[in-house]
């Protein structure tokens, strides 16, 4: 590939489309939260608890959604037979 081609081509790669400002923002945010965990370990423990609880809640919401969808699918399949 020539360098001239790379200037005119469009890409669907999301990494190439991201602005460098977002990388800087997230880098600073990660640095800040890392320092908070070092300075205050209770912050890190609370953070782990909050993220774990959020994951459990979201997984259960997804299970409820999936069970309703599967119930509708089962009704649709059994009604055609």
MDAnalysis code that builds the backbone (N, CA, C; Angstrom):
import MDAnalysis as mda
import numpy as np

u = mda.Universe.empty(243, n_residues=81, atom_resindex=np.repeat(np.arange(81), 3), trajectory=True)
u.add_TopologyAttr("name", ["N", "CA", "C"] * 81)
u.add_TopologyAttr("resid", np.arange(1, 82))
u.add_TopologyAttr("resname", ["UNK", "UNK", "UNK", "UNK", "UNK", "UNK", "UNK", "UNK", "UNK", "UNK", "UNK", "UNK", "UNK", "UNK", "UNK", "UNK", "UNK", "UNK", "UNK", "UNK", "UNK", "UNK", "UNK", "UNK", "UNK", "UNK", "UNK", "UNK", "UNK", "UNK", "UNK", "UNK", "UNK", "UNK", "UNK", "UNK", "UNK", "UNK", "UNK", "UNK", "UNK", "UNK", "UNK", "UNK", "UNK", "UNK", "UNK", "UNK", "UNK", "UNK", "UNK", "UNK", "UNK", "UNK", "UNK", "UNK", "UNK", "UNK", "UNK", "UNK", "UNK", "UNK", "UNK", "UNK", "UNK", "UNK", "UNK", "UNK", "UNK", "UNK", "UNK", "UNK", "UNK", "UNK", "UNK", "UNK", "UNK", "UNK", "UNK", "UNK", "UNK"])
u.atoms.positions = np.array([
    [0.846, -1.174, 0.000],
    [0.000, 0.000, 0.000],
    [0.891, 1.236, 0.000],
    [0.528, 2.200, -0.796],
    [1.277, 3.446, -0.877],
    [0.733, 4.451, 0.118],
    [1.568, 5.396, 0.508],
    [1.136, 6.419, 1.450],
    [0.053, 7.306, 0.854],
    [0.072, 7.509, -0.435],
    [-0.953, 8.337, -1.073],
    [-2.321, 7.675, -0.953],
    [-2.343, 6.336, -1.009],
    [-3.600, 5.614, -0.884],
    [-4.183, 5.734, 0.519],
    [-3.328, 5.796, 1.524],
    [-3.817, 5.842, 2.898],
    [-4.478, 7.175, 3.218],
    [-4.137, 8.233, 2.486],
    [-4.754, 9.530, 2.740],
    [-6.163, 9.605, 2.171],
    [-6.424, 8.896, 1.101],
    [-7.721, 9.005, 0.442],
    [-8.683, 7.894, 0.836],
    [-8.211, 6.866, 1.461],
    [-9.106, 5.746, 1.782],
    [-9.917, 6.048, 3.042],
    [-11.083, 5.447, 3.085],
    [-11.901, 5.534, 4.291],
    [-11.849, 4.189, 4.976],
    [-11.996, 4.200, 6.270],
    [-11.888, 2.961, 7.025],
    [-13.070, 2.824, 7.963],
    [-13.413, 1.588, 8.259],
    [-14.470, 1.307, 9.226],
    [-13.887, 0.882, 10.556],
    [-12.579, 0.950, 10.697],
    [-11.919, 0.558, 11.934],
    [-12.215, 1.598, 13.009],
    [-12.906, 1.199, 14.117],
    [-13.258, 2.191, 15.137],
    [-12.057, 2.783, 15.847],
    [-10.942, 2.044, 15.909],
    [-9.758, 2.574, 16.576],
    [-9.182, 3.734, 15.776],
    [-9.179, 3.620, 14.460],
    [-8.651, 4.690, 13.629],
    [-9.562, 5.907, 13.626],
    [-10.862, 5.722, 13.872],
    [-11.804, 6.835, 13.879],
    [-11.802, 7.596, 15.201],
    [-11.319, 6.983, 16.293],
    [-11.355, 7.644, 17.592],
    [-10.410, 8.832, 17.623],
    [-10.859, 9.853, 18.283],
    [-10.060, 11.058, 18.432],
    [-9.024, 10.827, 19.529],
    [-7.849, 11.417, 19.400],
    [-6.796, 11.228, 20.403],
    [-7.211, 11.829, 21.738],
    [-8.136, 12.766, 21.745],
    [-8.599, 13.374, 22.987],
    [-9.275, 12.375, 23.902],
    [-9.983, 11.419, 23.319],
    [-10.635, 10.394, 24.142],
    [-9.600, 9.503, 24.810],
    [-8.554, 9.168, 24.080],
    [-7.485, 8.356, 24.672],
    [-6.823, 9.108, 25.822],
    [-6.604, 10.390, 25.641],
    [-6.019, 11.207, 26.691],
    [-6.953, 11.274, 27.894],
    [-8.235, 11.494, 27.646],
    [-9.214, 11.573, 28.731],
    [-9.254, 10.281, 29.540],
    [-9.373, 9.146, 28.867],
    [-9.443, 7.875, 29.583],
    [-8.126, 7.540, 30.272],
    [-7.014, 7.924, 29.681],
    [-5.723, 7.717, 30.327],
    [-5.615, 8.491, 31.621],
    [-6.038, 9.749, 31.603],
    [-6.018, 10.563, 32.820],
    [-6.996, 10.012, 33.849],
    [-8.180, 9.568, 33.398],
    [-9.172, 9.016, 34.324],
    [-8.646, 7.747, 34.992],
    [-8.009, 6.868, 34.222],
    [-7.451, 5.638, 34.791],
    [-6.336, 5.969, 35.777],
    [-5.509, 6.936, 35.425],
    [-4.448, 7.362, 36.328],
    [-5.038, 7.905, 37.633],
    [-6.074, 8.716, 37.536],
    [-6.724, 9.284, 38.715],
    [-7.308, 8.184, 39.608],
    [-8.052, 7.261, 39.022],
    [-8.666, 6.203, 39.825],
    [-7.617, 5.256, 40.399],
    [-6.551, 5.033, 39.670],
    [-5.463, 4.222, 40.214],
    [-4.823, 4.872, 41.425],
    [-4.624, 6.182, 41.352],
    [-4.058, 6.899, 42.504],
    [-5.032, 6.890, 43.689],
    [-6.322, 6.968, 43.389],
    [-7.324, 6.924, 44.465],
    [-7.287, 5.572, 45.181],
    [-7.084, 4.511, 44.439],
    [-7.016, 3.182, 45.057],
    [-5.770, 3.070, 45.925],
    [-4.658, 3.619, 45.457],
    [-3.422, 3.562, 46.245],
    [-3.548, 4.411, 47.511],
    [-4.100, 5.611, 47.370],
    [-4.233, 6.517, 48.510],
    [-5.282, 6.015, 49.499],
    [-6.408, 5.534, 48.974],
    [-7.508, 5.121, 49.825],
    [-7.978, 3.728, 49.397],
    [-7.469, 2.659, 50.004],
    [-7.860, 1.305, 49.604],
    [-9.360, 1.027, 49.757],
    [-10.017, 1.751, 50.652],
    [-11.465, 1.567, 50.792],
    [-12.183, 1.974, 49.507],
    [-11.642, 2.959, 48.803],
    [-12.202, 3.361, 47.516],
    [-12.141, 2.197, 46.534],
    [-11.019, 1.491, 46.515],
    [-10.873, 0.342, 45.626],
    [-11.830, -0.778, 45.988],
    [-11.993, -1.026, 47.293],
    [-12.923, -2.076, 47.729],
    [-14.358, -1.708, 47.360],
    [-14.710, -0.446, 47.595],
    [-16.062, -0.006, 47.245],
    [-16.281, -0.080, 45.739],
    [-15.277, 0.250, 44.980],
    [-15.372, 0.201, 43.533],
    [-15.599, -1.229, 43.043],
    [-14.869, -2.170, 43.622],
    [-15.055, -3.580, 43.249],
    [-16.464, -4.045, 43.590],
    [-16.949, -3.659, 44.755],
    [-18.297, -4.060, 45.170],
    [-19.345, -3.461, 44.241],
    [-19.190, -2.196, 43.909],
    [-20.172, -1.538, 43.036],
    [-20.190, -2.174, 41.650],
    [-19.013, -2.421, 41.064],
    [-18.969, -3.013, 39.718],
    [-19.482, -4.450, 39.712],
    [-19.184, -5.199, 40.772],
    [-19.680, -6.568, 40.850],
    [-21.196, -6.580, 40.993],
    [-21.725, -5.717, 41.852],
    [-23.175, -5.628, 42.020],
    [-23.852, -5.205, 40.719],
    [-23.250, -4.259, 40.014],
    [-23.812, -3.816, 38.736],
    [-23.832, -4.951, 37.718],
    [-22.783, -5.744, 37.700],
    [-22.733, -6.878, 36.771],
    [-23.809, -7.907, 37.105],
    [-24.005, -8.187, 38.385],
    [-25.056, -9.130, 38.784],
    [-26.440, -8.602, 38.413],
    [-26.685, -7.340, 38.664],
    [-27.994, -6.759, 38.358],
    [-28.255, -6.789, 36.857],
    [-27.274, -6.384, 36.055],
    [-27.458, -6.393, 34.609],
    [-27.622, -7.805, 34.054],
    [-26.904, -8.773, 34.613],
    [-27.055, -10.140, 34.133],
    [-28.441, -10.690, 34.458],
    [-28.990, -10.336, 35.603],
    [-30.333, -10.800, 35.946],
    [-31.394, -10.110, 35.104],
    [-31.196, -8.845, 34.790],
    [-32.132, -8.156, 33.888],
    [-32.104, -8.829, 32.519],
    [-30.909, -9.172, 32.049],
    [-30.799, -9.862, 30.767],
    [-31.463, -11.230, 30.818],
    [-31.321, -11.957, 31.926],
    [-31.960, -13.262, 32.053],
    [-33.476, -13.147, 32.000],
    [-34.027, -12.133, 32.646],
    [-35.476, -11.931, 32.614],
    [-35.925, -11.618, 31.195],
    [-35.200, -10.723, 30.526],
    [-35.514, -10.377, 29.142],
    [-35.443, -11.616, 28.246],
    [-34.383, -12.401, 28.403],
    [-34.207, -13.594, 27.587],
    [-35.297, -14.624, 27.857],
    [-35.700, -14.799, 29.101],
    [-36.739, -15.773, 29.421],
    [-38.073, -15.371, 28.801],
    [-38.386, -14.081, 28.804],
    [-39.627, -13.621, 28.165],
    [-39.569, -13.879, 26.663],
    [-38.436, -13.580, 26.039],
    [-38.288, -13.828, 24.602],
    [-38.397, -15.318, 24.268],
    [-37.766, -16.160, 25.092],
    [-37.831, -17.600, 24.844],
    [-39.237, -18.138, 25.054],
    [-39.961, -17.583, 26.011],
    [-41.338, -18.011, 26.239],
    [-42.203, -17.678, 25.028],
    [-42.026, -16.481, 24.470],
    [-42.765, -16.101, 23.263],
    [-42.392, -16.993, 22.089],
    [-41.105, -17.327, 21.980],
    [-40.661, -18.202, 20.901],
    [-41.254, -19.592, 21.043],
    [-41.295, -20.104, 22.261],
    [-41.873, -21.431, 22.497],
    [-43.344, -21.437, 22.134],
    [-44.074, -20.387, 22.504],
    [-45.493, -20.303, 22.159],
    [-45.682, -20.246, 20.650],
    [-44.827, -19.513, 19.961],
    [-44.924, -19.400, 18.509],
    [-44.645, -20.731, 17.821],
    [-43.667, -21.466, 18.357],
    [-43.315, -22.755, 17.750],
    [-44.397, -23.787, 18.014],
    [-44.890, -23.854, 19.248],
    [-45.913, -24.869, 19.576],
    [-47.248, -24.568, 18.944],
    [-47.549, -23.310, 18.654],
    [-48.830, -22.985, 18.013],
    [-48.836, -23.370, 16.537],
    [-47.665, -23.438, 15.910],
    [-47.580, -23.823, 14.493],
    [-47.631, -25.321, 14.305],
    [-47.380, -26.102, 15.351],
    [-47.339, -27.561, 15.222],
    [-48.677, -28.159, 15.410],
])
